[in-house]
């Protein structure tokens, strides 16, 4: 489950994965009254999600990441975006375990690692962190993804938490594969395009 306060400050969003069949969507519960009343909207995950992450972008756009059944360090995911406060959604990428994996997912790093958090520091750039996952970055609104070359986290440890102070400055906590999976804090000053180590337990 994920809870998010929208860009207006009075828009409360609560996203809960709904168990059901493989075609069941997740349900986004939206409130414009600080939680006094709620309206549900469907998010087209493409499968019944085991995990859902939600982020809001600088222009008020919503991005939802859905994670399917995890196993052995892999969890196929889908990405959907909404530009009208969650009323309607567009699926930009959907990967799941099946006999016929879509070619867009066959070599996608979005299949590897577990879904944790999503952040949209600037328009079209989405950043994803998760256990046993490198720092994944999309620069085209979620259509394609690549591991950040400046963050040495991989499938053994992963990326754990991320927080942006503004559209440019952010901090990331994860395990550094080059330091025996020691916890490391990275910092970005360009909206997640590049990262530098600012703190490590290794002396």
C-alpha angles and dihedrals in degrees: 000000000000133000125198138176110222128234094267092059092229095067110093118193126192119184118193126177110235116216116226141094124345091267095051113119127220116253122236111202111206128195127185092180103064091266098317093119135006139208123197125225127184121241112205101229093160091230140036101282126226091192136020131191124190132197136175122218130218092263093050095262117148124223122194125192118197124196123203127208108321126221142157094358095311132104118166111221142195130211125211130178134201129194097184105061094277099306092121131012139202120210108221098177132008124183126173141155109276142132090258111042113196112253089238088063101036094092099015116130086215088083093061125078130012127290114256120148137348126209129184104196095168133010114287093008115105123180123200129193131181147144113292088008131112118229102282120203131190119192096182104058097277101310094115134013139201135180114255107254092210096059115073097205121125145167094294096066112354139188117310114181137007133188132176122205090196138338092296111028121066142150130220130197118203148126117280111224090200091058100049093272092301114165112264135180117218127192132207127195098178104062096275098310093118136009138202130197113252102167136023137165090222111101 
